[in-house]
Amino acid sequence: MTTEAKRYEVSHPHLCPHLRWKGIFVGVEHDPTMPSMSSGNFWCVYTHNCLGPDRELAEPGNCSVSARACYGTGEMADK
């Protein structure tokens, strides 16, 4: 089972570049002494909502898997 911390981890090295969240628009240095402010509000650039083109949730836990059909392109690849 995936923990909430891993589900919302935005520093994953394979995170889809088309995932967005409000934290990427804040122009300050990361402060490790502050607790995470992740609200869980993520969206896909291609759909402009919380679901990706494959109708799965657009969040770091799902959008860091290159096997996801829409990963990186927004297009549904044939499985």
N, C-alpha and C positions, 0 to 999 in steps of 0.2 A: 504494500500500500504506500502511495506517495504521501509524504507529509506536506502540510500547507507551505512550509518554508521552501521545500523543493519545488512545489507546484508554481510558486510565484518568484522563483529565483531568476532575476533578469541578467545575471552576469554569466550565464551558461555560454560556453565558447561556440556552440552550434546553433544559437538562437536565430530564428528566421529574421532576416533584415527587414521584413515587412510588418513585423509586430510593433505596435505602438502602445504607449501608456503615458500618463501625464508626467511621470517622473523624468522622462527624457527631455522635457522642455524646461526643466529647472536648471539654470546655469550656475550651480554651486558645486564645490568639491564634495565628494562623499566623506561623511564623518562617521567612522566606525563606532563612535561612542553613542550615537543616536540610534534608537530602534528603527526598524524598517517602517517606512510609511506606505508600503504597498497596499493599495486599497483593493486590488483585484480588478481594477477597471482597465482592461486591455481591449484593443481592437485591431483588426486587420486592415491594412492599407487598401486591399482590393475590395473588401465588402463594406468597409466603413461601419462595421458593427462588431459585436462580441463573438461572432461566428466566422470561421474561415470559409473559403470556397467549398470545402468538403462538408460544411455544416457541423463541424466539430468546434468546441470552444477554442477561441484564440487567446491563449495564455502561455506563458513560458514553458510550463510542463509539457504542453502538447506541441508547441511551436519550436522545439529544439530537437525534434526527431526528423532526420532527413528522409525517413521512410514515409512520412506523411505525404499524401498524394499531391498536395498543393505547395509543398515546402519550396520556398525560394522563388517560385515563379508566379504563384497565384492561379496557375492553370491546373486543371485536374488531369494528372497523368494517368494513363491506363495502368491498371494493376495486373 
